[in-house]
Structures are given as structure tokens and as C-alpha cells.
Amino acid sequence: MAAAESRKPRADATRNRRQLLAVATRLFASAEAEPSMRAIANEAGVGIATLYRHFPTRESLVEAVYQDQVSRLTAGARELLAQFGPPAALRRWMDLFGEWIATKNGMLDTLLAMVESGEIAHAHTRTELLGAIEDILEAGRASGELRADVPAEDIAASLIGIFTVAGTPEHAAMAARLLDLLMDGLRPAAPCPGRDDGQAAGRPAPA
């Protein structure tokens, strides 16, 4: 009985931390300005003291949300590949990337200050995200379903461009169309019937 009672506070603390992370992620993604710590605590249904017990500063909360989202993206690439073919996995991963961008926008001021101070290693995060894209690309190259000449860096840059111009909820339909266009460009071109490779590439046909 004593052992069970000693485990209960730890379980409650874990549940509270998860709840705070989930609520902070949702508020960061939907708020036009960075929400206050008190607003996050209220939305999570806990006292402000509980929030500060888990995250003593705004920076510690932002870092936890940021790293949680990066982990979801890297793990998500593997999980999606286990469920779908490479093109479908990549398209769904793009949606996860968009959610991460939206979350970053709601904590941008704090995040930029932390990157500048070195509290968050931006280069390491970039390497992790490019690795997740590369995992899907490699699977697509092996199956012949994705082009072999497009580097992960180009896809990441394209995604940032898309979500820069269509990253708000009211532009969700535009973002989906642009992501579908990007996916169309990542699929290998089908050979033209009746032509050899040189003709399909634009070489004049013999007279």
C-alpha cells in the first residue's frame, strides 16, 4: 500500500506535465501573440505553481515544447513509413511539419532569443529534420516512387516557403494545394509512350 501511494504523486506529476505540454503546444499554435504562463496553466486546469514546478521559466517551457515537436517529426517519419508507401508517408509528414511551424510561430520571440543565446542548437535541429526527410526519400528512391535527384535540403526549403505564405488556418486549403503540387514534382516523370529517353528529354527525333 505504501509503495502504491508513493507512486501516485509521480503519476500525477507525469500526467500534469503531459497536459501542460499538450496545452502549451495547442496555444502556441493558435495564438496570435505568445500566451502568458498563467493562461497556459488555466487552460490546462492546474495552478500556476504547478506549471512553474514543471517549467520554472518561460524558456524551459518553450524548449520542452520545441524539442517535443522535433521528436514527433523525427519519430513520425519512421512511423509513417511503417504504415504507408513513401509518397503517402512524405505527404503526411509535410502536414506534421506544418503543425511544427505553426507552433513555432506562437513562441517565436522567445525561441529566437534562445537560438541567439545558444540555449537551443538550431543546427542540430536542422540536421535531425533533414535526416527525417532523407529517411523517407531513401525509401522512395529504393521503391522508384520518388525522384532520386532531389536533396532533403530542397524539400525543407520548399516547405518553409509554402508555410511562410500559407501557414495560417485561413490558408489551410492553399497550403494543401501547394503541398500536393510539391509532391507531384517529387514523383519520377512517367516515360512518354513511343519515345526513347533522349526524345523524352527533348532530343530531336531522327528524320
C-alpha positions, 0 to 999 in steps of 0.5 A, a space after each residue: 500500500 505504501 509503495 502504491 501511494 508513493 507512486 501516485 504523486 509521480 503519476 500525477 506529476 507525469 500526467 500534469 506535465 503531459 497536459 501542460 505540454 499538450 496545452 502549451 503546444 495547442 496555444 502556441 499554435 493558435 495564438 496570435 501573440 505568445 500566451 502568458 504562463 498563467 493562461 497556459 496553466 488555466 487552460 490546462 486546469 492546474 495552478 500556476 505553481 504547478 506549471 512553474 514546478 514543471 517549467 520554472 521559466 518561460 524558456 524551459 517551457 518553450 524548449 520542452 515544447 520545441 524539442 517535443 515537436 522535433 521528436 514527433 517529426 523525427 519519430 513520425 517519419 519512421 512511423 509513417 513509413 511503417 504504415 504507408 508507401 513513401 509518397 503517402 508517408 512524405 505527404 503526411 509528414 509535410 502536414 506534421 511539419 506544418 503543425 511544427 511551424 505553426 507552433 513555432 510561430 506562437 513562441 517565436 520571440 522567445 525561441 529566437 532569443 534562445 537560438 541567439 543565446 545558444 540555449 537551443 542548437 538550431 543546427 542540430 535541429 536542422 540536421 535531425 529534420 533533414 535526416 527525417 526527410 532523407 529517411 523517407 526519400 531513401 525509401 522512395 528512391 529504393 521503391 522508384 516512387 520518388 525522384 532520386 535527384 532531389 536533396 532533403 535540403 530542397 524539400 525543407 526549403 520548399 516547405 518553409 516557403 509554402 508555410 511562410 505564405 500559407 501557414 495560417 488556418 485561413 490558408 489551410 486549403 492553399 497550403 494543401 494545394 501547394 503541398 500536393 503540387 510539391 509532391 507531384 514534382 517529387 514523383 519520377 516523370 512517367 516515360 512518354 509512350 513511343 519515345 526513347 529517353 533522349 526524345 523524352 528529354 527533348 532530343 530531336 527525333 531522327 528524320 
